[in-house]
Amino acid sequence: MAANGHGETTTSDLQRQLPFPDPIAVLSLRDCTAYRAVDDDDQPVMILSDGVTTLSLECGLRGASGQVAVAADRLAEAMRDFALSVKYSAQQWRSDSNVDS
């Protein structure tokens, strides 16, 4: 879910609004490892893997640029927002579980 100023938005809601294809792979964050590496051209690469699926985030053929730096910042901001959302959901789940006890 993403905060949009009007409450929470689910990924499926966004898929109807954005011109992006449906996801073709899923990474389980529970088992996900992320690390920075370099490619054959000594350009930075971000590797994400859950042990089943591996994803490589690369700078592209033109290499690192201001545009890639901005995109990396957007990704970091979106991941931070996602992490806060997961943390909030986990706290709510624990809180709701304690009420039922």
C-alpha beads as a LAMMPS data file, in Angstrom:
LAMMPS data file: protein, C-alpha beads

101 atoms
100 bonds

1 atom types
1 bond types

-500.0 500.0 xlo xhi
-500.0 500.0 ylo yhi
-500.0 500.0 zlo zhi

Masses

1 110.0

Atoms # bond

1 1 1 0.000 0.000 0.000
2 1 1 1.155 3.539 -0.637
3 1 1 0.119 6.702 1.106
4 1 1 -1.401 9.011 -1.465
5 1 1 -2.739 11.873 0.632
6 1 1 -6.216 10.332 0.474
7 1 1 -5.619 7.210 2.537
8 1 1 -3.956 3.974 1.505
9 1 1 -3.724 2.657 -2.045
10 1 1 -3.177 -0.999 -2.862
11 1 1 -0.871 -2.240 -5.599
12 1 1 -3.853 -3.606 -7.507
13 1 1 -5.446 -0.130 -7.399
14 1 1 -2.257 1.361 -8.820
15 1 1 -2.053 -1.254 -11.587
16 1 1 -5.365 -0.011 -12.940
17 1 1 -4.079 3.601 -12.909
18 1 1 -0.483 3.261 -14.109
19 1 1 0.700 2.225 -17.568
20 1 1 2.928 -0.585 -16.267
21 1 1 2.712 -4.294 -17.076
22 1 1 1.635 -6.777 -14.427
23 1 1 4.470 -8.213 -12.307
24 1 1 6.003 -11.393 -13.716
25 1 1 7.943 -12.376 -10.603
26 1 1 7.570 -12.079 -6.851
27 1 1 10.338 -11.728 -4.280
28 1 1 9.574 -12.815 -0.737
29 1 1 10.913 -10.105 1.557
30 1 1 11.001 -12.571 4.433
31 1 1 13.962 -14.321 2.769
32 1 1 15.238 -11.448 0.595
33 1 1 18.880 -10.444 0.424
34 1 1 19.972 -7.182 -1.166
35 1 1 23.498 -6.186 -2.022
36 1 1 25.372 -3.791 -4.251
37 1 1 27.740 -5.138 -6.885
38 1 1 29.354 -3.927 -10.108
39 1 1 28.751 -5.157 -13.644
40 1 1 31.316 -5.963 -16.348
41 1 1 31.604 -2.227 -17.142
42 1 1 32.274 -1.341 -13.468
43 1 1 28.826 0.245 -13.169
44 1 1 26.875 -0.149 -9.894
45 1 1 24.240 -2.894 -9.792
46 1 1 21.718 -3.699 -7.043
47 1 1 20.994 -7.416 -6.632
48 1 1 17.833 -8.606 -4.850
49 1 1 17.228 -12.310 -4.263
50 1 1 14.955 -14.442 -2.128
51 1 1 16.791 -17.646 -3.070
52 1 1 14.223 -18.502 -5.740
53 1 1 14.081 -15.347 -7.841
54 1 1 16.911 -12.875 -8.426
55 1 1 16.469 -9.352 -9.729
56 1 1 19.240 -7.063 -10.948
57 1 1 18.712 -3.283 -10.964
58 1 1 21.187 -1.737 -13.406
59 1 1 22.093 1.713 -14.741
60 1 1 21.447 0.714 -18.349
61 1 1 23.585 0.968 -21.450
62 1 1 24.466 4.634 -20.918
63 1 1 25.764 3.973 -17.390
64 1 1 25.337 6.016 -14.254
65 1 1 23.793 9.462 -14.778
66 1 1 21.806 12.092 -12.964
67 1 1 18.625 10.468 -14.253
68 1 1 19.669 7.108 -12.793
69 1 1 20.575 8.797 -9.485
70 1 1 17.113 10.389 -9.310
71 1 1 15.490 7.015 -10.081
72 1 1 17.603 5.345 -7.362
73 1 1 16.489 8.018 -4.873
74 1 1 12.838 7.429 -5.873
75 1 1 13.308 3.700 -5.350
76 1 1 14.902 4.260 -1.927
77 1 1 12.046 6.585 -0.931
78 1 1 9.413 4.086 -2.102
79 1 1 11.155 1.259 -0.218
80 1 1 11.259 3.398 2.947
81 1 1 7.537 4.118 2.567
82 1 1 6.917 0.395 2.063
83 1 1 9.003 -0.482 5.144
84 1 1 7.016 1.961 7.268
85 1 1 3.765 0.520 5.926
86 1 1 4.871 -3.031 6.793
87 1 1 5.998 -1.922 10.247
88 1 1 2.657 -0.187 10.865
89 1 1 0.717 -3.245 9.650
90 1 1 2.747 -5.531 11.911
91 1 1 2.091 -3.274 14.900
92 1 1 -1.630 -3.220 14.106
93 1 1 -1.666 -7.022 13.762
94 1 1 0.057 -7.423 17.151
95 1 1 -2.340 -4.926 18.708
96 1 1 -5.398 -6.686 17.243
97 1 1 -4.036 -10.090 18.351
98 1 1 -3.654 -8.879 21.926
99 1 1 -7.269 -7.631 22.001
100 1 1 -8.540 -11.089 21.060
101 1 1 -6.588 -12.773 23.882

Bonds

1 1 1 2
2 1 2 3
3 1 3 4
4 1 4 5
5 1 5 6
6 1 6 7
7 1 7 8
8 1 8 9
9 1 9 10
10 1 10 11
11 1 11 12
12 1 12 13
13 1 13 14
14 1 14 15
15 1 15 16
16 1 16 17
17 1 17 18
18 1 18 19
19 1 19 20
20 1 20 21
21 1 21 22
22 1 22 23
23 1 23 24
24 1 24 25
25 1 25 26
26 1 26 27
27 1 27 28
28 1 28 29
29 1 29 30
30 1 30 31
31 1 31 32
32 1 32 33
33 1 33 34
34 1 34 35
35 1 35 36
36 1 36 37
37 1 37 38
38 1 38 39
39 1 39 40
40 1 40 41
41 1 41 42
42 1 42 43
43 1 43 44
44 1 44 45
45 1 45 46
46 1 46 47
47 1 47 48
48 1 48 49
49 1 49 50
50 1 50 51
51 1 51 52
52 1 52 53
53 1 53 54
54 1 54 55
55 1 55 56
56 1 56 57
57 1 57 58
58 1 58 59
59 1 59 60
60 1 60 61
61 1 61 62
62 1 62 63
63 1 63 64
64 1 64 65
65 1 65 66
66 1 66 67
67 1 67 68
68 1 68 69
69 1 69 70
70 1 70 71
71 1 71 72
72 1 72 73
73 1 73 74
74 1 74 75
75 1 75 76
76 1 76 77
77 1 77 78
78 1 78 79
79 1 79 80
80 1 80 81
81 1 81 82
82 1 82 83
83 1 83 84
84 1 84 85
85 1 85 86
86 1 86 87
87 1 87 88
88 1 88 89
89 1 89 90
90 1 90 91
91 1 91 92
92 1 92 93
93 1 93 94
94 1 94 95
95 1 95 96
96 1 96 97
97 1 97 98
98 1 98 99
99 1 99 100
100 1 100 101
